[in-house]
């Protein structure tokens, strides 16, 4: 079977790498031929992280994708990440897809439909508000990263919906004892999600008055002059080792429709490495974290200070919860558990 993968990013983009690319080995081992055509190159992400202009990269990406779709022939299935052309009306994508006459799978790991249907400008809501619904309805299969995204697909009239969490391989992410002289609380993410860390700022300052610990930020920067933060650049080859070096993993979130679409990927990375987790109970976080078992969910009766304090003062508690985290990861969130499901749904869509 020949598969044309229309991802949003190349390998630097976490969503493309973990939602699509990591399944290639399993698919190719079963004689599937895969061609990858990302919309945006690594230069776009480099410019995004540095704050430089990105317009040329976007124009180039749109032109190349249009060219690929015009020339594409002989594929059994298209595997699309979110949409073909962001901020472009559905009629454009509909014409291209109808011309190809190839069944397609569309994958969502974020509630990108809310950037349209909840936009501040009326014309955006009117022109693009239902775009993702139309994409979902036309797809042979919608792969959703959580139930919230799956429910949107169901309301849109999608014919086939499969819930697949964003996972990691147990061969790459696995427990390791970091042997830190003082406990390390850590967060992994990107510039676009670093703003959530502001929720932790007063709590960490207060904890630092009573306990010794380090706070690491992997993959982003924060400017907290009153509190020492260890900034660690992200590196794909070192990603698992960096997570293994933590003692506690955190995932603060706001509670809004956009955050409901998050897939709890940070938590899954921490758990794969056997770390206890602390998170806001937003969206799928409430399913991933079992309060008091593999970590803590923040509530009115159990705040961030209490949760982090409980883990800082007890190495035994960290070990016990970390073991439960890894156990849950193996049961529900490993690549090895989900790769057959991806193979089956691609086979099914391609043969149809």
Residue pairs with C-beta under 8 A, 6 or more apart in sequence:
1 31
1 32
1 33
1 76
1 77
1 346
1 347
1 350
2 32
2 33
2 35
2 74
2 75
2 76
3 27
3 32
3 33
3 34
3 35
3 75
3 76
3 77
3 78
3 79
3 346
3 350
4 35
4 37
4 68
4 72
4 75
4 77
4 78
4 79
4 102
5 20
5 21
5 34
5 35
5 36
5 37
5 79
6 37
6 39
6 65
6 68
6 78
6 79
6 80
6 81
6 84
7 13
7 16
7 20
7 21
7 36
7 37
7 38
7 39
7 81
8 15
8 16
8 38
8 39
8 40
8 81
8 82
9 15
9 16
9 17
9 38
9 39
9 40
9 42
9 44
9 45
10 16
10 36
10 38
10 40
10 41
10 42
11 17
11 21
11 42
11 236
12 42
12 45
12 46
12 236
13 38
13 40
13 45
14 190
14 265
15 81
15 109
15 110
15 166
16 38
16 81
17 236
18 166
18 167
18 168
18 265
19 81
19 107
19 109
19 143
19 145
19 166
20 79
20 81
20 107
21 36
22 168
22 169
22 335
23 335
23 339
23 342
23 343
24 34
26 339
26 340
26 342
26 343
27 34
27 342
27 343
27 346
28 34
30 343
32 346
35 75
37 64
37 65
37 68
38 61
39 61
39 62
39 65
39 84
39 85
39 86
40 57
40 58
40 61
41 57
41 60
41 61
43 57
44 54
44 57
44 58
44 61
47 53
47 54
47 57
48 54
48 191
49 190
49 191
62 85
65 84
65 85
66 85
66 96
69 84
69 96
69 99
69 100
70 96
72 100
72 102
75 100
75 102
76 102
76 103
76 350
76 351
77 102
77 103
77 104
77 105
77 140
77 346
77 349
77 350
78 97
78 100
78 102
78 103
78 104
78 105
79 104
79 105
79 107
79 346
80 104
80 105
80 106
80 107
80 139
81 106
81 107
82 106
82 107
82 108
82 110
82 112
82 132
83 93
83 106
83 112
83 131
83 132
83 135
84 92
84 93
84 96
84 97
85 92
85 93
86 112
87 128
89 127
89 128
89 131
90 130
90 131
90 134
90 135
93 135
94 134
94 138
97 104
97 138
103 140
103 349
103 350
103 352
104 138
104 139
104 140
104 349
105 139
105 140
105 141
105 142
105 143
105 345
105 346
105 349
106 135
106 136
106 139
106 141
106 142
106 143
107 142
107 143
107 144
107 145
108 132
108 142
108 143
108 144
108 145
108 149
108 153
108 261
109 145
109 149
109 166
109 261
109 263
109 265
110 145
110 149
110 258
110 261
110 262
110 263
111 148
111 149
111 152
111 257
111 258
111 260
111 261
112 132
112 261
113 131
113 132
113 133
113 152
114 257
114 258
114 261
115 258
116 124
116 125
116 128
116 129
116 131
116 132
117 125
117 128
117 129
117 130
118 125
118 257
119 125
119 128
119 129
132 152
132 156
133 152
133 155
133 156
133 157
134 156
136 142
136 152
136 153
136 156
136 157
136 158
137 156
137 157
137 158
137 159
139 158
139 159
139 160
140 159
140 160
140 349
140 352
141 159
141 160
141 161
141 162
141 345
141 348
141 349
142 150
142 153
142 158
142 160
142 161
142 162
143 162
143 164
143 342
143 345
144 150
144 152
144 153
144 161
144 162
144 163
144 164
145 163
145 164
145 165
145 166
145 261
145 263
145 284
146 163
146 165
146 261
146 262
146 263
146 264
146 283
146 284
146 287
147 163
147 284
148 260
148 261
148 283
148 284
149 261
150 161
150 163
153 161
154 161
162 341
162 345
164 338
164 341
164 342
165 263
165 264
165 268
165 284
165 332
165 333
165 338
166 263
166 264
166 265
166 268
167 268
167 333
167 334
167 335
167 337
167 338
168 240
168 268
168 269
168 272
168 333
168 334
168 335
169 334
169 335
169 336
170 272
170 329
170 330
170 334
170 335
170 336
171 336
172 240
173 240
173 243
173 269
173 272
173 273
174 240
174 244
174 272
174 273
174 274
174 326
175 244
175 273
175 274
175 322
175 326
176 241
176 244
176 273
176 274
178 184
178 244
178 245
178 246
178 247
180 214
180 245
180 247
182 212
182 213
182 214
183 212
183 213
183 214
183 247
183 248
183 311
183 312
183 315
183 318
184 213
184 214
184 215
184 216
184 245
184 246
184 247
184 248
185 204
185 213
185 214
185 215
185 216
185 246
185 247
185 248
185 250
185 308
185 312
186 215
186 216
186 217
186 218
186 243
186 245
186 246
186 247
186 248
186 249
186 250
187 197
187 216
187 217
187 218
187 249
187 250
187 251
187 252
187 266
188 218
188 219
188 234
188 239
188 242
188 243
188 249
188 266
188 269
189 196
189 217
189 218
189 219
189 220
189 266
190 219
190 220
190 234
191 220
191 221
193 220
194 217
194 220
194 221
194 222
196 251
196 252
196 253
196 254
197 217
197 222
197 252
199 252
199 254
199 280
199 304
200 250
200 252
200 304
201 224
201 227
203 303
203 304
203 305
203 308
204 215
204 227
204 308
205 226
205 227
206 305
207 213
207 305
207 308
207 309
207 312
208 227
211 309
211 312
211 313
213 312
214 230
215 227
215 228
215 229
215 230
216 229
216 230
216 231
216 232
216 245
216 246
217 229
217 230
217 231
217 232
218 232
218 234
218 242
218 243
219 232
219 233
219 234
220 231
221 231
222 229
222 231
232 242
234 242
235 242
239 269
240 273
243 249
243 269
243 270
243 272
243 273
243 275
244 273
246 270
246 273
246 275
247 275
247 311
247 318
248 275
248 276
248 277
248 278
248 308
248 311
248 312
248 318
249 266
249 267
249 269
249 270
249 271
249 275
249 276
249 277
249 278
250 277
250 278
250 279
250 308
251 264
251 266
251 267
251 277
251 278
251 279
251 280
251 285
252 279
252 280
252 304
253 259
253 262
253 279
253 280
253 282
253 283
253 285
254 280
254 282
255 280
255 282
259 282
259 283
260 282
260 283
261 283
262 282
262 283
262 284
262 285
263 284
264 279
264 283
264 284
264 285
264 287
264 288
267 277
267 279
267 285
267 288
267 289
267 295
268 288
268 329
268 333
270 277
270 325
271 277
271 288
271 294
271 325
271 326
271 328
271 329
271 333
272 326
272 329
272 333
272 334
273 326
274 322
274 323
274 325
274 326
275 322
275 325
276 294
276 295
276 296
276 311
276 317
276 318
276 321
276 322
276 325
277 288
277 289
277 294
277 295
277 296
277 321
277 325
278 295
278 296
278 298
278 304
278 307
278 308
278 311
279 285
279 288
279 289
279 295
279 296
279 297
279 298
280 297
280 298
281 289
281 297
281 298
281 299
285 297
286 297
288 328
288 333
289 295
289 296
289 297
290 324
290 328
291 297
291 302
293 321
293 324
294 321
294 322
294 324
294 325
294 327
294 328
295 307
295 321
295 325
296 302
296 306
296 307
296 310
296 311
298 304
298 307
310 317
311 317
311 318
311 321
330 337
331 337
